[in-house]
């Protein structure tokens, strides 16, 4: 299995409880083409949109639901299993799935389809990308009363995650999962290194000193590396590990439009200093690529791996004694970098009520059938699934499931999120910290990059 290029996901906004039930209010006006250009975030647009021409129902008692996703490989296979379940449970829905390329191409085409009147009834979006789409009028809101008819309500989700799908008091995204970065480990090595408790679970590594000590102890057992992390050739890995640790310190980051960024430089220095000590070239290597970190752990040359849970299927096939746990609370507050795959309703210029209803039923059925998604490693967002006996019997999924309760998503700004240029730019600071001029220079570099992004104009502002 090739490495998943994703995640996701986070300070949560404060939204009135009334926004999560009752009739729809506060919908945005239809997007102009200029507004769409911004809604697509900082993407380089120009690719032609993919999509089907809109049409009416089939007239045969079925309702069509065109569905776009970016799931390939193992995730794509799990998705097909879920789609088969939906077709069996709701034969009156004619589901037509389309799989598009991950990253900027997907989000460009989704934005252009929404503007061009050729959008599907529903699509998958990373929750972290919502601030670039909902304000620009590229999405239609969900009717929560209609969704509740099909057995799905706000009460079925972790509040912080549900609220990230709300913009201006209206719900635009229904979470399918949380996919956090977790700590994988070889349980046999961890046992020999004295890192397991009496139940055979990884003991808490709840301070910088405990984390570093664990890395050194398991490196002695592996004969190679301790805790390994691949970030060199990945556009997001540097940001992911910094952002979750920065949030664990309790520090806040503000990116007001026009800038400057407000960042706690003392806490940022604390984070980069810790990472430089961890990846010191002795027990943990400082210059691993994503692929080399995976290979080092799966071959037994490293005892632990910091990675997204989306690699679980590959690791289950590669590591005989695989264990996993939520990313440790290294600093003061729990939390791990995460994103969420969510369902959205791309903007329809002339929505067909029959198809709108069918799209709501489809989304509800997909989240209710997300045990299959959990088997692939993702943490289902729908609580009745994660609390079920079937999910709790999955290992090591149930061991890291608590990570879904404290996800750290990207800042809620138009330029952030999965597959963004922002991720690539701010990730450079980690390389400066561990293999360049050091942590102090990394803080300066990060601050400059954050200032630059905050100063950029959101293309959708002031566009009518």
CORJOUR-V654473 format. One record per residue. N is the residue number from 1. RES is the residue in one letter. PSI is psi in whole degrees, 0 to 359 (NA if undefined). NEAR is the number of other ideal C-beta (glycine too) atoms within 12 Angstrom. Layout:
# CORJOUR-V654473
n->N res->RES psi->PSI near->NEAR
n->N res->RES psi->PSI near->NEAR
This chain:
# CORJOUR-V654473
n->1 res->X psi->128 near->23
n->2 res->X psi->149 near->17
n->3 res->X psi->137 near->32
n->4 res->X psi->131 near->37
n->5 res->X psi->1 near->33
n->6 res->X psi->212 near->47
n->7 res->X psi->NA near->52
n->8 res->X psi->193 near->50
n->9 res->X psi->NA near->55
n->10 res->X psi->56 near->42
n->11 res->X psi->133 near->29
n->12 res->X psi->140 near->27
n->13 res->X psi->164 near->24
n->14 res->X psi->117 near->14
n->15 res->X psi->142 near->25
n->16 res->X psi->144 near->17
n->17 res->X psi->334 near->16
n->18 res->X psi->341 near->17
n->19 res->X psi->348 near->28
n->20 res->X psi->10 near->29
n->21 res->X psi->166 near->25
n->22 res->X psi->188 near->20
n->23 res->X psi->161 near->17
n->24 res->X psi->140 near->25
n->25 res->X psi->163 near->18
n->26 res->X psi->28 near->21
n->27 res->X psi->151 near->25
n->28 res->X psi->158 near->29
n->29 res->X psi->161 near->16
n->30 res->X psi->145 near->24
n->31 res->X psi->143 near->37
n->32 res->X psi->169 near->23
n->33 res->X psi->323 near->24
n->34 res->X psi->318 near->21
n->35 res->X psi->322 near->31
n->36 res->X psi->323 near->38
n->37 res->X psi->325 near->29
n->38 res->X psi->321 near->32
n->39 res->X psi->333 near->47
n->40 res->X psi->5 near->43
n->41 res->X psi->212 near->45
n->42 res->X psi->32 near->32
n->43 res->X psi->151 near->32
n->44 res->X psi->104 near->16
n->45 res->X psi->168 near->26
n->46 res->X psi->342 near->14
n->47 res->X psi->146 near->21
n->48 res->X psi->145 near->13
n->49 res->X psi->144 near->31
n->50 res->X psi->147 near->26
n->51 res->X psi->170 near->29
n->52 res->X psi->148 near->22
n->53 res->X psi->139 near->16
n->54 res->X psi->149 near->24
n->55 res->X psi->175 near->22
n->56 res->X psi->182 near->16
n->57 res->X psi->168 near->22
n->58 res->X psi->344 near->18
n->59 res->X psi->7 near->11
n->60 res->X psi->22 near->11
n->61 res->X psi->6 near->13
n->62 res->X psi->157 near->20
n->63 res->X psi->132 near->30
n->64 res->X psi->139 near->32
n->65 res->X psi->106 near->40
n->66 res->X psi->132 near->33
n->67 res->X psi->122 near->41
n->68 res->X psi->139 near->39
n->69 res->X psi->172 near->37
n->70 res->X psi->23 near->35
n->71 res->X psi->125 near->38
n->72 res->X psi->180 near->24
n->73 res->X psi->225 near->23
n->74 res->X psi->321 near->28
n->75 res->X psi->321 near->40
n->76 res->X psi->322 near->26
n->77 res->X psi->318 near->20
n->78 res->X psi->320 near->33
n->79 res->X psi->319 near->34
n->80 res->X psi->322 near->25
n->81 res->X psi->318 near->24
n->82 res->X psi->319 near->41
n->83 res->X psi->322 near->31
n->84 res->X psi->321 near->20
n->85 res->X psi->319 near->25
n->86 res->X psi->318 near->34
n->87 res->X psi->324 near->24
n->88 res->X psi->321 near->15
n->89 res->X psi->335 near->21
n->90 res->X psi->73 near->28
n->91 res->X psi->346 near->17
n->92 res->X psi->353 near->23
n->93 res->X psi->128 near->37
n->94 res->X psi->96 near->28
n->95 res->X psi->126 near->37
n->96 res->X psi->97 near->27
n->97 res->X psi->150 near->31
n->98 res->X psi->134 near->31
n->99 res->X psi->125 near->26
n->100 res->X psi->164 near->30
n->101 res->X psi->140 near->21
n->102 res->X psi->152 near->30
n->103 res->X psi->208 near->31
n->104 res->X psi->320 near->33
n->105 res->X psi->321 near->26
n->106 res->X psi->312 near->36
n->107 res->X psi->329 near->44
n->108 res->X psi->311 near->36
n->109 res->X psi->324 near->36
n->110 res->X psi->317 near->50
n->111 res->X psi->315 near->49
n->112 res->X psi->324 near->32
n->113 res->X psi->323 near->40
n->114 res->X psi->323 near->45
n->115 res->X psi->323 near->35
n->116 res->X psi->1 near->28
n->117 res->X psi->19 near->24
n->118 res->X psi->33 near->28
n->119 res->X psi->151 near->40
n->120 res->X psi->167 near->43
n->121 res->X psi->326 near->44
n->122 res->X psi->161 near->49
n->123 res->X psi->163 near->48
n->124 res->X psi->140 near->45
n->125 res->X psi->143 near->48
n->126 res->X psi->133 near->50
n->127 res->X psi->328 near->51
n->128 res->X psi->344 near->49
n->129 res->X psi->354 near->54
n->130 res->X psi->320 near->50
n->131 res->X psi->343 near->39
n->132 res->X psi->357 near->47
n->133 res->X psi->310 near->46
n->134 res->X psi->314 near->42
n->135 res->X psi->334 near->34
n->136 res->X psi->4 near->41
n->137 res->X psi->24 near->35
n->138 res->X psi->354 near->48
n->139 res->X psi->150 near->44
n->140 res->X psi->149 near->39
n->141 res->X psi->159 near->39
n->142 res->X psi->146 near->44
n->143 res->X psi->105 near->31
n->144 res->X psi->331 near->35
n->145 res->X psi->319 near->20
n->146 res->X psi->319 near->29
n->147 res->X psi->322 near->40
n->148 res->X psi->331 near->22
n->149 res->X psi->330 near->15
n->150 res->X psi->18 near->29
n->151 res->X psi->18 near->22
n->152 res->X psi->125 near->38
n->153 res->X psi->170 near->26
n->154 res->X psi->328 near->32
n->155 res->X psi->347 near->18
n->156 res->X psi->5 near->29
n->157 res->X psi->156 near->42
n->158 res->X psi->127 near->36
n->159 res->X psi->315 near->25
n->160 res->X psi->321 near->31
n->161 res->X psi->315 near->46
n->162 res->X psi->317 near->38
n->163 res->X psi->338 near->33
n->164 res->X psi->343 near->44
n->165 res->X psi->5 near->49
n->166 res->X psi->133 near->39
n->167 res->X psi->127 near->34
n->168 res->X psi->41 near->22
n->169 res->X psi->6 near->27
n->170 res->X psi->140 near->32
n->171 res->X psi->122 near->47
n->172 res->X psi->353 near->46
n->173 res->X psi->136 near->44
n->174 res->X psi->117 near->50
n->175 res->X psi->137 near->54
n->176 res->X psi->323 near->50
n->177 res->X psi->174 near->53
n->178 res->X psi->132 near->55
n->179 res->X psi->94 near->49
n->180 res->X psi->165 near->47
n->181 res->X psi->130 near->48
n->182 res->X psi->180 near->43
n->183 res->X psi->106 near->45
n->184 res->X psi->150 near->45
n->185 res->X psi->154 near->47
n->186 res->X psi->113 near->41
n->187 res->X psi->327 near->30
n->188 res->X psi->316 near->21
n->189 res->X psi->317 near->38
n->190 res->X psi->324 near->38
n->191 res->X psi->314 near->24
n->192 res->X psi->334 near->20
n->193 res->X psi->359 near->30
n->194 res->X psi->29 near->18
n->195 res->X psi->3 near->37
n->196 res->X psi->150 near->28
n->197 res->X psi->187 near->16
n->198 res->X psi->342 near->7
n->199 res->X psi->4 near->12
n->200 res->X psi->13 near->19
n->201 res->X psi->156 near->25
n->202 res->X psi->127 near->38
n->203 res->X psi->159 near->25
n->204 res->X psi->134 near->20
n->205 res->X psi->68 near->36
n->206 res->X psi->36 near->22
n->207 res->X psi->159 near->17
n->208 res->X psi->321 near->26
n->209 res->X psi->317 near->17
n->210 res->X psi->322 near->22
n->211 res->X psi->314 near->36
n->212 res->X psi->320 near->28
n->213 res->X psi->319 near->26
n->214 res->X psi->319 near->38
n->215 res->X psi->317 near->44
n->216 res->X psi->321 near->28
n->217 res->X psi->317 near->28
n->218 res->X psi->337 near->43
n->219 res->X psi->324 near->34
n->220 res->X psi->325 near->21
n->221 res->X psi->317 near->29
n->222 res->X psi->334 near->31
n->223 res->X psi->5 near->18
n->224 res->X psi->252 near->29
n->225 res->X psi->161 near->40
n->226 res->X psi->256 near->43
n->227 res->X psi->122 near->50
n->228 res->X psi->148 near->43
n->229 res->X psi->130 near->45
n->230 res->X psi->123 near->39
n->231 res->X psi->351 near->41
n->232 res->X psi->315 near->24
n->233 res->X psi->19 near->21
n->234 res->X psi->136 near->34
n->235 res->X psi->350 near->29
n->236 res->X psi->339 near->43
n->237 res->X psi->320 near->42
n->238 res->X psi->318 near->43
n->239 res->X psi->319 near->44
n->240 res->X psi->312 near->47
n->241 res->X psi->325 near->42
n->242 res->X psi->312 near->49
n->243 res->X psi->321 near->47
n->244 res->X psi->320 near->45
n->245 res->X psi->322 near->42
n->246 res->X psi->318 near->42
n->247 res->X psi->325 near->39
n->248 res->X psi->335 near->32
n->249 res->X psi->346 near->32
n->250 res->X psi->358 near->20
n->251 res->X psi->157 near->26
n->252 res->X psi->154 near->17
n->253 res->X psi->129 near->36
n->254 res->X psi->132 near->20
n->255 res->X psi->68 near->32
n->256 res->X psi->144 near->19
n->257 res->X psi->129 near->22
n->258 res->X psi->342 near->16
n->259 res->X psi->184 near->21
n->260 res->X psi->165 near->19
n->261 res->X psi->146 near->31
n->262 res->X psi->107 near->18
n->263 res->X psi->142 near->36
n->264 res->X psi->99 near->22
n->265 res->X psi->331 near->25
n->266 res->X psi->317 near->17
n->267 res->X psi->324 near->28
n->268 res->X psi->319 near->38
n->269 res->X psi->322 near->29
n->270 res->X psi->318 near->29
n->271 res->X psi->310 near->40
n->272 res->X psi->326 near->39
n->273 res->X psi->319 near->28
n->274 res->X psi->315 near->36
n->275 res->X psi->324 near->43
n->276 res->X psi->324 near->33
n->277 res->X psi->323 near->29
n->278 res->X psi->311 near->41
n->279 res->X psi->62 near->37
n->280 res->X psi->0 near->25
n->281 res->X psi->356 near->17
n->282 res->X psi->296 near->18
n->283 res->X psi->340 near->31
n->284 res->X psi->131 near->41
n->285 res->X psi->143 near->30
n->286 res->X psi->353 near->31
n->287 res->X psi->38 near->23
n->288 res->X psi->142 near->36
n->289 res->X psi->168 near->21
n->290 res->X psi->314 near->34
n->291 res->X psi->321 near->25
n->292 res->X psi->330 near->27
n->293 res->X psi->316 near->39
n->294 res->X psi->314 near->36
n->295 res->X psi->321 near->26
n->296 res->X psi->319 near->35
n->297 res->X psi->314 near->43
n->298 res->X psi->336 near->31
n->299 res->X psi->359 near->23
n->300 res->X psi->7 near->26
n->301 res->X psi->354 near->28
n->302 res->X psi->148 near->38
n->303 res->X psi->342 near->46
n->304 res->X psi->155 near->48
n->305 res->X psi->126 near->49
n->306 res->X psi->117 near->48
n->307 res->X psi->164 near->48
n->308 res->X psi->147 near->50
n->309 res->X psi->348 near->52
n->310 res->X psi->347 near->42
n->311 res->X psi->3 near->41
n->312 res->X psi->312 near->40
n->313 res->X psi->317 near->29
n->314 res->X psi->316 near->29
n->315 res->X psi->326 near->37
n->316 res->X psi->327 near->25
n->317 res->X psi->342 near->14
n->318 res->X psi->335 near->22
n->319 res->X psi->118 near->34
n->320 res->X psi->319 near->15
n->321 res->X psi->62 near->25
n->322 res->X psi->129 near->38
n->323 res->X psi->163 near->38
n->324 res->X psi->152 near->42
n->325 res->X psi->158 near->42
n->326 res->X psi->151 near->40
n->327 res->X psi->132 near->45
n->328 res->X psi->156 near->41
n->329 res->X psi->84 near->29
n->330 res->X psi->321 near->38
n->331 res->X psi->223 near->28
n->332 res->X psi->332 near->18
n->333 res->X psi->139 near->22
n->334 res->X psi->154 near->27
n->335 res->X psi->143 near->38
n->336 res->X psi->145 near->44
n->337 res->X psi->135 near->45
n->338 res->X psi->164 near->48
n->339 res->X psi->180 near->52
n->340 res->X psi->128 near->51
n->341 res->X psi->130 near->49
n->342 res->X psi->156 near->46
n->343 res->X psi->137 near->45
n->344 res->X psi->165 near->46
n->345 res->X psi->97 near->46
n->346 res->X psi->148 near->48
n->347 res->X psi->130 near->40
n->348 res->X psi->127 near->34
n->349 res->X psi->329 near->20
n->350 res->X psi->76 near->16
n->351 res->X psi->137 near->26
n->352 res->X psi->117 near->22
n->353 res->X psi->326 near->17
n->354 res->X psi->318 near->24
n->355 res->X psi->325 near->36
n->356 res->X psi->314 near->29
n->357 res->X psi->318 near->30
n->358 res->X psi->322 near->36
n->359 res->X psi->320 near->44
n->360 res->X psi->319 near->38
n->361 res->X psi->319 near->35
n->362 res->X psi->312 near->46
n->363 res->X psi->316 near->47
n->364 res->X psi->318 near->36
n->365 res->X psi->323 near->37
n->366 res->X psi->315 near->50
n->367 res->X psi->329 near->46
n->368 res->X psi->340 near->32
n->369 res->X psi->22 near->35
n->370 res->X psi->5 near->44
n->371 res->X psi->321 near->31
n->372 res->X psi->320 near->33
n->373 res->X psi->323 near->46
n->374 res->X psi->328 near->41
n->375 res->X psi->334 near->30
n->376 res->X psi->355 near->38
n->377 res->X psi->333 near->44
n->378 res->X psi->152 near->50
n->379 res->X psi->111 near->54
n->380 res->X psi->139 near->44
n->381 res->X psi->338 near->46
n->382 res->X psi->110 near->43
n->383 res->X psi->321 near->28
n->384 res->X psi->335 near->24
n->385 res->X psi->311 near->38
n->386 res->X psi->339 near->35
n->387 res->X psi->0 near->21
n->388 res->X psi->155 near->21
n->389 res->X psi->326 near->12
n->390 res->X psi->317 near->19
n->391 res->X psi->319 near->28
n->392 res->X psi->342 near->19
n->393 res->X psi->350 near->15
n->394 res->X psi->131 near->29
n->395 res->X psi->141 near->23
n->396 res->X psi->13 near->33
n->397 res->X psi->313 near->42
n->398 res->X psi->339 near->30
n->399 res->X psi->327 near->31
n->400 res->X psi->3 near->40
n->401 res->X psi->326 near->37
n->402 res->X psi->340 near->28
n->403 res->X psi->335 near->42
n->404 res->X psi->347 near->47
n->405 res->X psi->343 near->27
n->406 res->X psi->57 near->33
n->407 res->X psi->146 near->48
n->408 res->X psi->98 near->44
n->409 res->X psi->169 near->47
n->410 res->X psi->159 near->44
n->411 res->X psi->147 near->36
n->412 res->X psi->76 near->32
n->413 res->X psi->157 near->32
n->414 res->X psi->336 near->38
n->415 res->X psi->356 near->39
n->416 res->X psi->183 near->42
n->417 res->X psi->171 near->42
n->418 res->X psi->135 near->44
n->419 res->X psi->17 near->37
n->420 res->X psi->156 near->36
n->421 res->X psi->332 near->29
n->422 res->X psi->313 near->39
n->423 res->X psi->314 near->42
n->424 res->X psi->317 near->28
n->425 res->X psi->311 near->27
n->426 res->X psi->341 near->44
n->427 res->X psi->338 near->34
n->428 res->X psi->333 near->32
n->429 res->X psi->328 near->42
n->430 res->X psi->319 near->48
n->431 res->X psi->322 near->36
n->432 res->X psi->322 near->30
n->433 res->X psi->319 near->38
n->434 res->X psi->336 near->37
n->435 res->X psi->0 near->25
n->436 res->X psi->233 near->21
n->437 res->X psi->355 near->18
n->438 res->X psi->175 near->24
n->439 res->X psi->319 near->33
n->440 res->X psi->316 near->22
n->441 res->X psi->326 near->25
n->442 res->X psi->320 near->35
n->443 res->X psi->317 near->34
n->444 res->X psi->317 near->24
n->445 res->X psi->316 near->31
n->446 res->X psi->316 near->39
n->447 res->X psi->317 near->29
n->448 res->X psi->317 near->24
n->449 res->X psi->317 near->35
n->450 res->X psi->319 near->37
n->451 res->X psi->318 near->24
n->452 res->X psi->316 near->22
n->453 res->X psi->320 near->37
n->454 res->X psi->330 near->29
n->455 res->X psi->347 near->18
n->456 res->X psi->146 near->27
n->457 res->X psi->130 near->17
n->458 res->X psi->117 near->30
n->459 res->X psi->339 near->28
n->460 res->X psi->349 near->33
n->461 res->X psi->131 near->17
n->462 res->X psi->7 near->14
n->463 res->X psi->129 near->22
n->464 res->X psi->NA near->13
